[in-house]
Amino acid sequence: QVQLVESGGGLVQPGGSLRLSCAASGSIFSIYVMGWYRQVPGKPRELVASITNSGSTNYADSAKGRLTISRDNAKNTTSLQMDSLKPEDTAVYYCHASARISIHSGYREFWGQGTLVTVSS
């Protein structure tokens, strides 16, 4: 199995910055995609940003220009640099990975426990 652990959430003022980190561990053969999703009560979980093992990125329109995703393939980690934060960014942020535990298995979806980001004055 694969475990994902997020860190870096907290309270920040509008216009401020935070950096979220996620570390994957366990029986990992390979990770194709790592990404960040966020969710607020009563609404579906939505993609914020994702990155493949080759470095291709995908961002939500609201994240472009402010949030930057990166990953370290050797360390099985991903980070989300969050700049110019807005109150609308307030949510629980979840780390996600599409990974396989062996060459004989297909890719499966794994999720972290979530970390709360609150943007408020």
C-alpha positions in Angstrom: 0.0 0.0 0.0 0.9 3.6 -0.4 0.6 6.3 2.3 0.4 10.0 1.6 1.1 12.5 4.3 0.5 16.2 3.9 2.0 19.0 5.8 2.3 22.8 5.7 -1.3 23.9 6.1 -2.3 26.7 8.5 -3.7 30.2 8.8 -2.4 32.9 6.5 -3.5 36.4 5.6 -4.8 37.3 2.2 -1.8 37.9 -0.1 0.4 35.7 1.9 2.1 32.4 1.0 2.1 28.8 2.1 3.9 25.8 0.9 2.2 22.4 1.2 4.2 19.2 1.0 3.3 15.6 0.5 5.4 12.6 1.0 4.5 9.2 -0.3 5.8 6.0 1.3 5.1 2.3 1.4 5.2 -0.3 -1.4 5.8 2.0 -4.4 6.9 0.7 -7.7 6.1 3.9 -9.6 4.0 7.0 -9.4 2.5 8.4 -12.6 0.6 11.5 -11.3 0.8 13.4 -8.1 -1.5 16.2 -7.4 -3.4 18.4 -5.1 -7.2 18.6 -4.7 -9.2 20.8 -2.3 -12.7 20.6 -0.9 -15.0 22.8 1.1 -18.1 21.6 2.9 -21.0 20.9 0.6 -19.0 21.0 -2.6 -17.2 18.4 -4.6 -13.5 17.9 -4.4 -11.8 19.7 -7.1 -8.4 19.5 -8.8 -6.0 22.3 -8.0 -2.9 21.1 -9.7 -1.2 17.9 -10.9 2.1 16.8 -12.3 3.2 13.7 -14.1 6.5 11.8 -13.6 7.8 13.5 -16.8 6.9 17.0 -15.4 3.7 17.8 -17.3 1.5 20.0 -15.2 -2.2 20.8 -15.1 -3.8 23.6 -13.1 -7.2 24.8 -12.3 -7.9 28.2 -13.8 -8.1 29.8 -10.4 -4.6 28.5 -9.5 -2.7 29.6 -12.6 -0.2 32.3 -11.9 -0.5 31.9 -8.1 0.1 28.3 -7.3 3.0 26.1 -8.5 3.3 22.4 -8.2 6.5 20.5 -8.2 7.7 17.0 -7.4 10.9 15.1 -6.6 10.6 11.7 -8.3 13.6 10.3 -6.3 12.0 11.2 -3.0 8.4 10.6 -4.0 7.3 14.0 -2.8 5.3 16.8 -4.2 4.9 20.4 -3.1 2.4 23.1 -3.8 3.8 26.6 -3.5 0.8 28.9 -2.8 1.4 32.7 -3.3 -1.0 35.6 -3.4 -3.5 33.6 -1.4 -7.2 34.6 -1.4 -10.0 33.8 1.0 -11.5 31.7 -1.8 -8.5 29.4 -1.4 -9.7 28.3 2.0 -10.3 24.6 2.0 -9.0 21.2 3.0 -6.2 20.3 0.6 -5.6 16.6 -0.2 -2.6 15.1 -1.7 -3.3 12.5 -4.5 -1.3 10.0 -6.3 -1.8 7.5 -9.1 0.6 4.8 -8.3 1.3 1.1 -8.8 2.8 -1.1 -6.1 4.4 -3.6 -8.5 4.9 -4.1 -12.2 2.1 -6.7 -12.1 -0.5 -4.3 -10.9 -2.4 -1.5 -12.5 -2.4 2.1 -11.3 -4.5 2.8 -8.2 -5.6 6.0 -6.6 -4.3 7.0 -3.2 -5.2 10.0 -1.0 -3.7 11.8 2.0 -5.6 12.7 5.1 -5.9 16.4 4.2 -4.5 19.6 5.6 -6.5 22.7 6.3 -5.6 26.0 4.7 -7.4 29.1 6.0 -6.9 32.4 4.3 -8.3 35.2 6.5 -7.6 38.6 8.0 
